[in-house]
Amino acid sequence: MPTLSGQFVFHIQHHHVNVADFEIGNTKLITNQLGYIKYNENTGFNDKAIISI
């Protein structure tokens, strides 16, 4: 897995809607899914989001 300053960076799961940020152990998980627009799954998507590590 790629690392940056000793931190692991990874992609996991497959979602169509956003959930609040959460942690598993010492790992913070952040979501920003577009989902299917035709099913209104995009309501929480932020097209300006930038995740800096």
DSSP file (Angstrom, degrees, kcal/mol; ACC not computed):
  #  RESIDUE AA STRUCTURE BP1 BP2  ACC     N-H-->O    O-->H-N    N-H-->O    O-->H-N    TCO  KAPPA ALPHA  PHI   PSI    X-CA   Y-CA   Z-CA
    1    1 A M              0   0    0      0, 0.0     9,-0.1     0, 0.0     2,-0.1   0.000 360.0 360.0 360.0 145.9    0.0    0.0    0.0
    2    2 A P        -     0   0    0      0, 0.0     7,-1.7     0, 0.0     2,-0.3  -0.407 360.0-160.4 -65.1 144.6    1.2    3.5   -0.6
    3    3 A T  E     -A    8   0A   0      5,-0.2     2,-0.4    -2,-0.1     5,-0.2  -0.936  13.6-168.7-126.3 154.3    2.4    5.3    2.5
    4    4 A L  E >  S-A    7   0A   0      3,-1.9     3,-1.7    -2,-0.3     0, 0.0  -0.934  78.7 -19.5-142.4 113.5    2.9    9.0    3.2
    5    5 A S  T 3  S-     0   0    0     -2,-0.4     3,-0.1     1,-0.3    -1,-0.0   0.867 128.1 -51.7  54.8  39.1    4.8   10.0    6.4
    6    6 A G  T 3  S+     0   0    0      1,-0.3     2,-0.4     0, 0.0    -1,-0.3   0.491 113.1 120.1  80.5   2.1    4.2    6.6    7.9
    7    7 A Q  E <   -A    4   0A   0     -3,-1.7    -3,-1.9    46,-0.1     2,-0.3  -0.793  62.1-126.0-101.1 143.7    0.4    6.7    7.3
    8    8 A F  E     -A    3   0A   0     -2,-0.4     2,-0.5    -5,-0.2    -5,-0.2  -0.685  19.0-161.0 -84.7 140.0   -1.4    4.2    5.2
    9    9 A V        +     0   0    0     -7,-1.7     2,-0.3    -2,-0.3    44,-0.0  -0.989  25.9 151.8-120.1 124.1   -3.5    5.5    2.3
   10   10 A F        -     0   0    0     -2,-0.5     2,-0.4    -9,-0.1    -2,-0.0  -0.982  40.0-132.3-151.8 162.4   -6.1    3.1    1.0
   11   11 A H        +     0   0    0     -2,-0.3     2,-0.3     0, 0.0    -2,-0.0  -0.951  31.9 176.3-114.9 134.4   -9.5    2.8   -0.7
   12   12 A I        +     0   0    0     -2,-0.4    -2,-0.0     0, 0.0     0, 0.0  -0.986  34.6   0.9-142.3 150.2  -12.0    0.4    0.7
   13   13 A Q        -     0   0    0     -2,-0.3     2,-0.3     1,-0.1     0, 0.0   0.075  66.4-101.1  71.6-178.7  -15.6   -0.7    0.1
   14   14 A H        +     0   0    0     19,-0.0     2,-0.3     0, 0.0    -1,-0.1  -0.929  43.8 165.8-145.9 114.8  -18.2    0.4   -2.4
   15   15 A H        -     0   0    0     -2,-0.3    20,-0.3     1,-0.1    19,-0.1  -0.854  31.4-161.3-128.5 162.4  -20.9    2.9   -1.5
   16   16 A H  S    S+     0   0    0     -2,-0.3     2,-0.3     1,-0.1    20,-0.1   0.448  80.1  45.8-118.6  -9.2  -23.4    5.0   -3.3
   17   17 A V  S    S-     0   0    0     18,-0.1     2,-0.2    25,-0.1    -1,-0.1  -0.946  85.1-107.5-133.2 155.4  -24.2    7.5   -0.5
   18   18 A N        -     0   0    0     -2,-0.3     2,-0.3    23,-0.2    14,-0.1  -0.508  27.7-167.7 -81.5 148.7  -22.1    9.4    2.0
   19   19 A V        -     0   0    0     -2,-0.2    12,-0.5    25,-0.0     3,-0.1  -0.897  36.6 -85.4-125.8 160.4  -21.8    8.5    5.7
   20   20 A A        -     0   0    0     -2,-0.3     9,-0.1     1,-0.1    -1,-0.0  -0.284  58.0 -86.8 -62.1 150.9  -20.3   10.7    8.4
   21   21 A D        +     0   0    0     10,-0.1     2,-0.3     9,-0.1     9,-0.2  -0.272  58.6 176.6 -54.5 144.2  -16.6   10.3    9.0
   22   22 A F  E     -B   29   0B   0      7,-1.9     7,-3.8    -3,-0.1     2,-0.4  -0.950  22.2-126.9-148.7 168.2  -15.8    7.5   11.3
   23   23 A E  E     -B   28   0B   0     -2,-0.3     2,-0.5     5,-0.2     5,-0.2  -0.925   7.9-166.6-123.0 144.3  -12.8    5.6   12.8
   24   24 A I  E >  S-B   27   0B   0      3,-2.5     3,-1.9    -2,-0.4     2,-0.3  -0.960  76.8 -47.4-123.0 108.7  -11.8    2.0   13.0
   25   25 A G  T 3  S-     0   0    0     -2,-0.5    -2,-0.0     1,-0.3     0, 0.0  -0.519 124.8 -21.2  64.0-126.3   -9.0    1.8   15.6
   26   26 A N  T 3  S+     0   0    0     -2,-0.3     2,-0.5    -3,-0.1    -1,-0.3   0.242 117.6 101.7 -96.3  12.2   -6.6    4.6   14.7
   27   27 A T  E <   -B   24   0B   0     -3,-1.9    -3,-2.5     2,-0.0     2,-0.5  -0.867  60.0-151.4-105.1 124.0   -7.7    4.9   11.1
   28   28 A K  E     -B   23   0B   0     -2,-0.5     2,-0.5    -5,-0.2    -5,-0.2  -0.808  10.4-155.9 -92.9 129.0  -10.1    7.7   10.1
   29   29 A L  E     -B   22   0B   0     -7,-3.8    -7,-1.9    -2,-0.5     2,-0.4  -0.908   9.4-172.2-109.0 132.2  -12.4    6.9    7.2
   30   30 A I        -     0   0    0     -2,-0.5     2,-0.3    -9,-0.2   -10,-0.1  -0.972   4.6-160.6-125.3 134.2  -13.8    9.7    5.1
   31   31 A T        +     0   0    0    -12,-0.5   -13,-0.1    -2,-0.4   -10,-0.1  -0.886  23.8 161.5-119.2 149.7  -16.4    9.3    2.4
   32   32 A N        +     0   0    0     -2,-0.3     2,-0.3   -15,-0.1   -14,-0.1  -0.362  21.6 172.6-158.6  68.9  -17.5   11.4   -0.6
   33   33 A Q        -     0   0    0      1,-0.1   -15,-0.2     8,-0.1    11,-0.2  -0.608  27.3-158.8 -87.6 140.5  -19.4    9.2   -3.0
   34   34 A L        +     0   0    0     -2,-0.3    11,-0.2   -19,-0.1    -1,-0.1   0.876  31.5 179.5 -79.4 -41.2  -21.2   10.5   -6.1
   35   35 A G        -     0   0    0    -20,-0.3     2,-0.7     7,-0.1   -18,-0.1  -0.166  48.2 -34.5  68.3-168.5  -23.5    7.5   -6.4
   36   36 A Y    > > -     0   0    0      1,-0.2     5,-2.2   -20,-0.1     3,-1.1  -0.799  50.1-159.3 -89.9 117.1  -26.1    7.3   -9.1
   37   37 A I  G > 5S+     0   0    0     -2,-0.7     3,-2.1     1,-0.3     5,-0.2   0.882  90.8  61.2 -62.5 -38.5  -27.6   10.7   -9.9
   38   38 A K  G 3 5S+     0   0    0      1,-0.3    -1,-0.3     2,-0.1    -3,-0.0   0.702 107.6  45.4 -65.0 -17.4  -30.7    9.2  -11.4
   39   39 A Y  G < 5S-     0   0    0     -3,-1.1    -1,-0.3     0, 0.0    -2,-0.2   0.182 116.0-114.6-106.7  14.7  -31.5    7.6   -8.0
   40   40 A N  T X 5S+     0   0    0     -3,-2.1     3,-0.6     1,-0.1    -3,-0.2   0.814  74.0 136.0  56.9  34.5  -30.7   10.8   -6.1
   41   41 A E  T 3 < +     0   0    0     -5,-2.2     3,-0.4     1,-0.2   -23,-0.2   0.435  55.6  73.2 -86.5   0.8  -27.7    9.2   -4.4
   42   42 A N  T >   +     0   0    0     -6,-0.3     3,-1.4     1,-0.2    -1,-0.2   0.299  57.9 109.6 -97.8   8.7  -25.6   12.3   -4.9
   43   43 A T  T <  S+     0   0    0     -3,-0.6    -1,-0.2     1,-0.3    -2,-0.1   0.801  85.7  37.8 -61.9 -30.8  -27.2   14.6   -2.3
   44   44 A G  T 3  S+     0   0    0     -3,-0.4    -1,-0.3   -11,-0.2     2,-0.2   0.414  87.1 122.8 -98.8   2.3  -24.2   14.6    0.0
   45   45 A F    <   -     0   0    0     -3,-1.4     2,-0.6   -11,-0.2   -11,-0.1  -0.430  47.6-156.4 -70.3 134.8  -21.5   14.6   -2.7
   46   46 A N    >   -     0   0    0     -2,-0.2     3,-1.5     1,-0.1    -1,-0.1  -0.913   8.7-171.8-113.1 104.2  -19.0   17.5   -2.5
   47   47 A D  T 3  S+     0   0    0     -2,-0.6    -1,-0.1     1,-0.3    -2,-0.0   0.548  87.2  54.7 -74.8  -4.9  -17.5   18.2   -5.9
   48   48 A K  T 3  S+     0   0    0      2,-0.0    -1,-0.3    -3,-0.0     2,-0.1   0.374  80.0 129.8-103.7   2.2  -15.1   20.7   -4.2
   49   49 A A    <   -     0   0    0     -3,-1.5     2,-0.4   -17,-0.0   -17,-0.0  -0.319  32.6-177.4 -65.2 135.5  -13.7   18.2   -1.7
   50   50 A I        -     0   0    0     -2,-0.1     2,-0.7     2,-0.0    -2,-0.0  -0.997  12.7-155.0-131.5 126.6  -10.0   17.9   -1.3
   51   51 A I        -     0   0    0     -2,-0.4     2,-0.4   -21,-0.0    -2,-0.0  -0.911  12.9-166.9-105.0 114.9   -8.5   15.4    1.1
   52   52 A S              0   0    0     -2,-0.7    -2,-0.0     1,-0.1     0, 0.0  -0.838 360.0 360.0-103.4 137.1   -5.0   16.3    2.2
   53   53 A I              0   0    0     -2,-0.4    -1,-0.1   -46,-0.0   -46,-0.1   0.357 360.0 360.0-115.0 360.0   -2.8   13.9    4.0
